[in-house]
């Protein structure tokens, strides 16, 4: 996909890298941004909710609309590549989402 919007022809290596980067590497990066911006240590409910949503979203799989983009691109095999990418993202995301959800609830929990 680094070749641009018309390069939905992913191979196995790209799918594995995308899955690891999206579901593993993205979470600590997002957390670092939340700490650097002060959101992680916020005291207000609004900022805590924002931090919770951003951290949880960082562990979610890629958008399923990618398959529609691949279909519209007209590239042979693009739909199958995006379907494989989405399959692996959705297989591994419950693991990362559960862990991140537990941490986020603990970190950003409010007593409302």
C-alpha positions in Angstrom: 0.0 0.0 0.0 3.0 2.3 0.3 3.0 2.6 -3.5 -0.2 4.7 -3.4 -3.9 4.3 -3.5 -3.9 2.0 -6.5 -1.6 -0.6 -5.0 -3.9 -2.9 -3.1 -1.9 -6.0 -4.2 -0.4 -7.0 -0.9 1.8 -10.0 -0.4 2.0 -12.2 2.7 4.9 -10.1 4.1 3.0 -6.9 3.8 -0.1 -8.4 5.4 2.0 -9.6 8.4 3.8 -6.3 8.7 0.6 -4.4 8.6 -1.0 -6.6 11.2 1.9 -6.2 13.6 2.3 -2.5 13.0 -1.4 -1.7 13.3 -2.2 -3.9 16.3 1.1 -3.9 18.3 3.3 -1.0 17.4 0.5 1.6 17.0 -0.6 1.2 20.7 2.6 2.3 22.4 3.0 5.1 19.9 -0.5 6.3 20.7 0.2 6.0 24.4 3.4 8.0 24.0 1.5 10.8 22.2 -1.2 10.8 25.0 1.5 11.1 27.7 3.4 13.8 25.8 0.2 15.8 25.2 -0.8 15.5 28.9 -4.0 13.6 28.1 -2.8 10.5 29.9 -2.6 12.4 33.2 -5.7 14.5 32.7 -8.1 15.0 35.6 -11.3 16.0 33.7 -13.8 13.5 32.5 -13.8 14.9 29.0 -10.1 14.5 28.5 -10.2 11.0 30.1 -12.9 10.0 27.7 -10.8 11.4 24.8 -7.7 9.5 25.9 -9.7 6.3 26.4 -11.2 6.4 22.9 -7.9 7.3 21.2 -6.0 4.5 23.0 -8.7 1.9 22.3 -8.9 2.9 18.7 -5.2 2.4 18.3 -5.7 -1.3 18.8 -8.6 -1.8 16.4 -8.2 -3.5 13.0 -8.2 -1.6 9.7 -11.4 -0.3 8.3 -13.5 -2.8 6.4 -14.0 -0.2 3.7 -10.5 -1.1 2.4 -12.1 -4.0 0.6 -14.4 -1.6 -1.3 -11.5 0.6 -2.2 -9.6 -2.5 -3.5 -12.6 -3.6 -5.5 -13.0 -0.1 -7.1 -9.3 0.1 -8.0 -9.7 -2.6 -10.7 -6.4 -4.3 -9.8 -6.4 -8.0 -10.2 -6.1 -9.7 -6.9 -6.6 -6.5 -4.9 -9.9 -7.6 -3.3 -8.3 -10.9 -2.2 -5.3 -9.1 -0.7 -7.5 -6.7 1.3 -9.7 -9.5 2.4 -6.7 -11.4 3.7 -5.4 -8.3 5.5 -8.8 -7.7 7.1 -9.0 -11.4 8.1 -5.7 -11.3 9.9 -6.4 -7.9 11.5 -9.7 -9.3 12.8 -8.2 -12.5 14.1 -5.6 -10.8 16.2 -7.5 -7.6 17.2 -9.5 -9.3 20.1 -6.1 -10.0 21.8 -4.8 -6.5 21.5 -8.2 -4.9 22.1 -8.7 -6.9 25.3 -5.3 -5.9 26.7 -5.6 -2.3 25.7 -9.2 -2.1 27.0 -8.1 -3.3 30.4 -5.3 -0.8 30.6 -7.4 2.0 29.3 -10.2 1.4 31.7 -7.8 1.4 34.6 -6.0 4.5 33.4 -8.9 6.6 32.2 -11.7 5.3 34.5 -13.8 8.0 36.1 -15.9 8.0 39.2 -19.1 9.5 37.7 
